[in-house]
Amino acid sequence: MDISGLVGKDFVAVQRDATVSEMIGKLIAADQREALVFDKDKFLGLVVEKFITKSHLDASTAKLTGLVKNISPVDKSMDLLEAARLMFTSGIDILPVQEKGKIVGIVTVNDILTEAKSLPGFKGIKVRDIKQVDTPKLTSADMVGKAIELLHKEGLEALPVVEKEKLNGVICFHDILKKIMIEAPMREKGFRNKSSRAFEAERSAAMELKVDNFDTHTHCCTVTLGDSLATAIDLIKERDVHALVLINENDNKPLGLITTNNLLRMVSSFSNVVLENIRFTGLEETKLRPDEKAQVKEIIAQESEKIGRRLNNEYSIDVHIKEYKKESKKQKYDIHLKLLSPGKNFTSSGVDWDIVTALRMAMKGLEKSVLRQYQEDISRKKPYGR
């Protein structure tokens, strides 16, 4: 499944010599969060709105150069899962798409997540099955300067606002930027700021505003642990948000956030690898999340492919996973591997509180055993695996 059917042409484009305020004006007018930066027809990268709130600059005169994030455009033929992985690892929400060397559109995180609902294995996954983000909370009396500092520190797009421990809204970069900049006098191509000092004074004054001066309700969307992941994705797309507040449905207290980055992590963990010669025992009985189980399969597939080349690709692997202390929050994992090849059998094991560590330990032992036998057979000039 490729991304060719997801490419949209609705994006903000600016030239590299544009001022920051001019770009902000275009973002707000289009209600977008990212802009594509060009040098004439040459694509240079992306500018994301949250970078602007972190920078102490005069938006009326500062150019975009120092704010551009380098990202290579992708082709329409890119696989959906590959696109999800690129978004997740790069920390971006749009991918510029090229055709014959020219930018023809973008694919957004919402496009990727919506399409992912049709993937095999997606149906039935609940919000409780994915990793949530534990986050600090704000009150309406906190200053927006504190909100911006925490948003950058935590690497988030939004933070919950609470009153007496109950959810009262969210505050996000998008709303902060709109409030600060829209209240400045506008001109045709950006915002009028008479001087650097005037802009800094305006910005400093904005930082002293309290959270209750901002709209904390428009982008406040909630889910519960029992909701389906498909419902969460539909809500993100419908309300155009980057984070949902996970709440306790009994008392409306926030438990954390479900972010688009969390969801990308889940989608990118789905695998196209073939596991025909690998058998798992005990994996489905563990308390691992679906994305963690997918990661286990991915690691086994990748590592076994390297080992298989030493065996003329004539092999099978039995993977036995045992989970201890199932009643506690933390589990210990015992992994036993058995590799069968014509005339050769190999075993290895790994134990750790982290399943990936235990798995890599076991695979490393297996690889060493196979390599040792391979070298012995080569020294005897005996074709391996025969």
N, C-alpha and C positions, 0 to 999 in steps of 0.2 A: 504494500500500500504506500504510494508516494504522496507528495504534497501538492501535486499539480492542480488538483481541484480546489485547493484552499487559498490560492493566491488572490489577494485583494489589492485594489489600486487606491484605496483611501489612506493616504499617509501624508505627513507634513515633510516638505523638503525645503532646506535652506542652503544658501551658499556660505562658504567658509568665512567670507568677510562680513557676514551679517553680525549685528550686535546681539548680545544675549537677550536684551529686552525685545528686540524684533522677533527673535525665535519664540520667546515666551508668549508674545502676542498671538503668534500663529498657533501655538499649542493650545492656548486657552480658547481661541476662536473655533478651533476644530475639536475641542474637548479630547485632545490626545495627550499622551505622556512621554512620547519619544519623537525625536525629529531625525530625519536622514540628512546628513551633511554632504554637500558636493563642492568640488572645485570645478566649476562649469558643468561638464557632463560626467566627470570622474567621481565615483563614490568614495568618500573618505571614512565614513563610520557613523556612529549614532551618538546623540546627546540625550540623556535621560533626565527628566525634570528633577529627580532627587539630588543629582549632582549640583544643581544650581543653589539649592538651599544650604549646601555645605560650603560653598565657595564665598569668600568675602571679597566681592568684586563690585565694580560699578557697572551695573547691567546696561546702562545707557551708552557706554563707550566700549566695554570689554568685548572682545571677539570670541568666537566659539572654539578656537584652536585648542586651548588647554582643557576643554571639557569633552572633547570627542573621544569616544570609546571605539577602538579599532575592532571591527568585526568583518570577516570576509562574507560576501554574498554567497548564497547557496543556489543550486539549480533546482528546477521544478521536479526533477527526477529523484530528489532526495527522499529516502525512506522516512515514513512518519516517526518511527521509533528513533531513528538517527537524529531527526530534527528535534524531538523532545529531549534527547540527551544533550544536544548542543545548547539548547536553551537553558537546561538545568545547570550544566557545568559552566556556562558563560554568565549566568545570572541576568539574562535579558528576557524581554517579553515579546520581542518581534524579531523576525529574521528577514533581511532584505533578500529578494529573489531576483536572479539575473537570467537573462536570455541573450545569447550572442554578445556577451560582455556588457550589456546595458541593464540597469535596474528596471524591472517591469512591474514590481509590486512587493507586497510583504505578506508574511504569514504570521499571525498573532498567536499568543499563548492560548487564547480562547478558541481559535480555530483548531489547534492541536488537541486540546482537551476534549472538545466536542466530538471530533472525529475519533478520538481514542475510545469513546463509549461503545463503538462497534467492534473493538478488538476481542478476540477469544479470551475468555477468562475474566473479562471485566465485570460481567453481570454477577450480581450478588455481593460485590464488595461494598462494605459499609464504611462510614466515616471512622468508626472505631478501629478499622484495619490499617489505617495509615498513620504515620507519625505526626503528632500535633506539635505546635511550637509553644513552649512555655514563654510567657512574655510579661514584662512589667506592666503595670496598669497606671492610668492617669486619673485625676479627678478634674472636675470643671474649674476648680480653683488654681490648678497648675498653669504655669506660663507656657506659651507655645514654644519658647526657646528651649525649655526642658523637653517638650515633645519631639522637637527636631533632633536634639542631641540623642535621645533614646532611640529614635527611629534609625539614625545612622549607626549607633553603637550596636543595635540588635540586628541590623541588616534587614529591616522590615519596611513594608509600605504603609502599615496602619498599626495603631495601638488602641486597645479598648479603653473606654472612659467609664468609670464606675462611680456610683454613689451608694454608700453604705453596703459595699461589696457586691451590689447588683449592677448589671450592665445598664449603662445609660447612653451608649453611643460609641462611635469610633472617631479617631482623628487620623487623617492620612496626608501624605505629601501633596497630593493633587489638590485637596481642599485648602491646604495652607498656602500653596503657591497662588491659587486663584484669588484668595482673600487678600493676600499681601499686594499682588500686582494689579488686580482690578481696581483697587482703591486708589492707585496712583493715576494721575491724569493721563489719558491715552491720546496718541496721535495716530496718523494713518499707518505708520510702520513701526509700531512699538509703543513705548511709554515715555512721556516727557519727564526728564529729570534734569534740572538746570545745572547741577554740578555734582561732583563726586560726593561732596559733603552732604548735599541735599539728599542724595540717594541713601547714603549710609545712615543719616538721621532718620529717614523714613523706614529703613529696614530695621534699625535698632528699636524704633518705637513699636514696630510690628512684633518684634520678639518679646516685648513686654505685655502683649495682649494675653488675656487669660483664655484657656481652652473653651470656656463657655461663650466666647465671642465668635466661635467658628461653628459651622453647620456640622454637628456630630451625628446626625440621624439619617441623612440621605444615603450614605454609603455603609450604614450599619445593617449587616445581614447575618443571620444566625443559623446554625445547624446543631443537631444533637448527635450523640454517638450512634444512635440507631438509624439515622438517615442514610440513604444509599449514596454512594459516591456520585452516581449519575445525577441525583437531585442537587448535590453540592455544585457540580459543574454547571448545571442549568442555571442555578441561582447566580453564580459568578458571571456568566454570560449575560443574563437578563439584566442584572443590576450594574454591570460594568465595574466590578470591584476586583481587587487583587488578594483579598483576604476575607474569610468568614470567621466570625467569632463562634467558637465551640462553647455551648452553654450547658449547664445542668438543667434539664427540662423541668425539674421539680422546684427549683428556687431561683432560676434565672441568673445564677452566678457564672461568670466566665471561667472556663477551664483552660483556655488557650486559643490559638489561632490555627485555622486550616488555610494555608496560603497556596497560591498558584505554583509556587516553587515546590511545596509538598506534593502537589498533584503531578507535577512534571517528574518528580523523583519516582513516583509510583508508575507512571506511564513508561518512563525510560527504563524501568526495571523489567518490563516485558521483553521477552527474548524471541529472536528468530532462529536461535540455534537448534540444531538437530540433536536429540538425545536418544537416538535409536539403540545405541550400544551401552547406555547407562541406565541402571535400575536403582531406584531409591526405596529405602525401607525406613519408616519412622519420620520422614520429613513432614508429612501432612498432619502428624499427631503432635507436632511441636506448637509452642505458643508464638512462633514467628509470624510477623505480618506478611501479607502476600508479596510485598516488594522485597522483603528479606528472603523469602523462599525462592523468589525469582533470581535474586542475587546468588544464592547458593548454586542453583542450576547453571547460571551463567559462568561462575568460576570453575565448576567441574567441567563444563563443556570446553572452556578455553584451555585449561591446564591439561585435560586429557588429550586434546588435539596435538599438543606438543609431544606428549609421551607416545601417542599413537604412531608418530612418524618413525620412532625407533622400532616399532613392531610391525612395520609394513601395513599399518592401519587394520591389523587383524587382532582385535581385542574386544573385551567387554569389561565393564566396571560395576561392581555392586557397592552401593553406598549405604551404610547402616548408620543412622543417626539416633542417638539416645539422649534424652533430655532429663536432667536431674533437678530436684527441688521444684517440681511443677506447681506447688502451692504457693511459692514465694514469688516476688516480683522479679528476682534475678535468677536465671537458669544457667546451669553448667552443661556443656555439650561434649559428648564423647562420640567421636566419629571414627568408624572403621571402614577401610577401603580394601576391596579384594579385586585384583585385576587378573583376568584370565586371558591367556594368549596360547596359541598352539604350542604345546610342550613346555609352557612356562606359566607359573602362578606367582603373584606377588601380593603382599599384604602390607598395610601401613595404618597408623592410627594417630589421632591428635585429640587433645583434651584442653578445653579452655572455657572461660566464662563468656568469651565472644565467639560466636559460631564461625565467623569469617577467619579469625585467627586459628581456631581448631582445624578448620577445613584446609587452610593453606599449609598448616603444619603437616597434616596427613598427606596432602598432595606432594609436598616437598620430599617427604620420606619415600613415597611411591616412585617419584621421578629419580631419586638417587639410586634406588634398588634396580630400576630398569636400566639406568645408564651404566651401572656397575656390571650388570650381566651382559649388556650390549658390548662393552669394552672387552670383557673376557672372551666373548664369542668372536669378536673381530680379531683379537690376538691369536685365536686358534684358527682364523680364516674360515669360520663356520657361518654360513648365511643365517642371519638372526630370524627367529620366528619360524624356522623350518625344521 
